[in-house]
Amino acid sequence: MNKRARDARAALRRRSADTRFEASLLRGRALATHFLAAGVDDVKAIKGAASGLSAAAKRIGIAPVRHGRTLRTVDGHRFRKWSPVGHYSRAQLPALVNAYNPRKPEYRAALDALRYSLAA
């Protein structure tokens, strides 16, 4: 296989993965996954802002579209212990973002990145 064909196949794999990831966000994913998709890379900010958004969801009465369990978190694998996680769709996020007003600058930056990705 020549270089041009390899590059074309690699580009197709990247586009396919991006398409599948976007489709999964529309169906509903964990709040931390939405922050990762928005480009936030600070693990502590992701964890704190995701907990704040889930608290805001409880406060305003928005339920996750589905519940799940995961072995993998933003910290990586958590000693093979199942963690419960609520999956929120992209349509629910604007209401959550408006209901959450963080104090920490790191959380504000993460929330701004999420707002920007929702607007795009």
C-alpha positions as CSV (number, residue, x, y, z in Angstrom):
1,M,0.0,0.0,0.0
2,N,1.4,3.4,-0.9
3,K,1.6,6.5,1.3
4,R,-1.3,8.2,-0.3
5,A,-3.7,5.3,0.3
6,R,-2.5,5.0,3.9
7,D,-3.1,8.7,4.5
8,A,-6.6,8.4,2.9
9,R,-7.5,5.4,5.1
10,A,-6.2,7.1,8.2
11,A,-8.2,10.3,7.4
12,L,-11.3,8.1,6.9
13,R,-10.8,6.4,10.2
14,R,-10.5,9.7,12.0
15,R,-13.6,11.1,10.4
16,S,-15.5,7.9,11.2
17,A,-14.4,8.1,14.8
18,D,-15.4,11.7,15.1
19,T,-18.8,11.0,13.6
20,R,-19.5,8.2,16.0
21,F,-18.3,10.3,18.9
22,E,-20.6,13.2,17.9
23,A,-23.6,10.8,17.5
24,S,-22.9,9.4,21.0
25,L,-22.9,12.9,22.4
26,L,-26.3,13.5,20.9
27,R,-27.7,10.3,22.4
28,G,-26.3,11.2,25.8
29,R,-23.0,10.8,27.6
30,A,-21.5,11.6,30.9
31,L,-20.9,15.2,31.7
32,A,-17.1,14.6,31.9
33,T,-17.3,13.3,28.3
34,H,-19.0,16.5,27.2
35,F,-16.1,18.5,28.8
36,L,-13.5,16.3,27.1
37,A,-15.3,16.8,23.8
38,A,-15.2,20.6,24.4
39,G,-11.4,20.4,24.7
40,V,-10.9,20.8,28.4
41,D,-7.8,18.9,29.5
42,D,-7.5,19.7,33.2
43,V,-8.7,16.6,35.0
44,K,-9.5,18.4,38.3
45,A,-11.5,21.1,36.5
46,I,-13.4,18.4,34.6
47,K,-14.3,16.5,37.7
48,G,-15.3,19.6,39.7
49,A,-17.3,21.2,36.9
50,A,-19.1,17.9,36.1
51,S,-20.1,17.5,39.7
52,G,-21.3,21.1,39.8
53,L,-23.4,20.5,36.7
54,S,-24.9,17.3,38.1
55,A,-25.8,19.2,41.3
56,A,-27.4,21.9,39.2
57,A,-29.3,19.2,37.3
58,K,-30.7,17.8,40.5
59,R,-31.6,21.4,41.7
60,I,-33.6,22.3,38.6
61,G,-35.1,18.8,38.1
62,I,-33.4,17.6,34.9
63,A,-32.9,13.9,34.9
64,P,-30.3,12.1,32.9
65,V,-31.5,10.5,29.7
66,R,-30.1,7.2,31.0
67,H,-28.0,5.8,33.8
68,G,-25.0,3.6,33.3
69,R,-22.0,2.2,35.0
70,T,-18.4,2.6,33.9
71,L,-15.0,1.3,34.8
72,R,-13.2,4.2,33.2
73,T,-13.3,7.8,34.5
74,V,-11.3,10.9,33.7
75,D,-8.7,9.6,36.1
76,G,-8.4,6.4,34.1
77,H,-9.3,3.0,35.4
78,R,-10.4,3.2,39.0
79,F,-9.1,0.0,40.4
80,R,-11.7,-2.0,38.4
81,K,-14.5,-0.6,40.5
82,W,-17.8,0.2,38.8
83,S,-18.9,3.8,39.1
84,P,-22.4,5.0,38.5
85,V,-22.8,7.7,35.8
86,G,-25.7,9.7,34.5
87,H,-25.8,10.3,30.7
88,Y,-27.0,13.8,29.6
89,S,-27.8,14.7,26.0
90,R,-26.4,17.7,24.3
91,A,-30.0,19.2,24.2
92,Q,-30.0,19.2,28.1
93,L,-26.7,20.9,28.5
94,P,-27.7,24.6,27.8
95,A,-30.2,24.5,30.7
96,L,-27.5,23.0,33.0
97,V,-24.9,25.5,31.9
98,N,-27.2,28.4,32.6
99,A,-28.2,27.0,36.1
100,Y,-24.5,26.5,37.2
101,N,-22.5,29.5,38.3
102,P,-19.0,28.3,39.5
103,R,-16.7,30.3,41.7
104,K,-13.4,28.8,40.8
105,P,-11.6,30.2,37.8
106,E,-10.7,26.7,36.5
107,Y,-14.4,25.7,36.6
108,R,-15.4,28.9,34.9
109,A,-12.9,28.3,32.1
110,A,-14.1,24.7,31.6
111,L,-17.7,25.9,31.5
112,D,-16.8,28.6,28.9
113,A,-15.2,25.9,26.8
114,L,-18.4,23.9,27.0
115,R,-20.5,26.9,26.2
116,Y,-18.3,27.6,23.1
117,S,-18.6,24.0,21.9
118,L,-22.4,24.1,22.3
119,A,-22.6,27.3,20.3
120,A,-20.5,25.8,17.4
